Amino acid sequence: MPAPVDSAVTGIHHVTAISGDARENLSFYTGLLGLRLVKRTVNQDVPDTYHLFYADGEGRPGTDLTFFPWPNLPPARPGIGLTMEAGFSVGEGSLDWWAERLAAAGLEVTSEARFGENALVFRDPHGLGLSLTETDDPLGTAPWDRSTVPAEHQLAGFHAVRLWERDLPRTARFLTEGLGFEETGEDGGWHRFEVGAGGPGRRVELRELPQERRGMWGTGAVHHVAFRVDDDDHQARTRERVAAAGQPPTEVIDRFWFRSIYFREPGGALFEVATDGPGFAVDEDARALGERLILPPWLEPRRAEIEAGLAPLGDATVADG
Ligand code: ZN
């Protein structure tokens, strides 16, 4: 891989999806998958909805899958304009362990060979497409010492996200011109694009399905994929690059744990570019992340009203999966 140029993103920052019931979501991701709940907060635009962030032991960018639980939405309709799968990495020798664990939990799991690596493909309880790929990449993630999963088998950040496209070359051009990705291969109809020098979350994979209908958000859908930049200056350069590639970005929005811009890729899927910092430990003790409801300062005056509108989650630090 060439050295990252100074306006290219450095990888996936987080993936945000829509779930059904919040407690079922919490139990699946902390209990069965052994991720750490690193932030228990609300959707900043819709504060009667939780926003739950699951990540590695330190909440590092590149490991973070977040959810808006909206149990009253209909199930997602798969299709164009949606990110169809969020894939995680696991270390060498972990895939058999996971196959047994997922089967014991009653999940329907398929094995696939992808780009010379082995993957398990399955869905979460609300339909979100997930995969675990066994990889010898340098993973650079931090284990969670209170996880239900032994350190050597814990999920090690994102491996890839997968999207369907009607017009693959258009999105391919945007990934390379707008975000700095490079096309690195093709396998089984999927085109792989990579960015960054290593570590988790540096791949996007596209499949062209010219006749496919448009997808629709619902439970089990990816809401958006966020890509990483180092800091505000880097984000400003990426923002210009995205605009120059023809996809108008929003102004910078302060998400408190990071700063974000949003835009759509040419196929319609929502993307974000988020700064690595300040990070999840900016407003709570790193040891106690996720244990209580955290609100950004501008929502803190409404805490009583917001808490009254949220169903209790229970104890998130003791997983029950
Ligand atoms: Zn986001």
Residues whose N, C-alpha, C, O or C-beta is under 5 A from the ligand:
A	BS01	ZN	T16 A226 E272
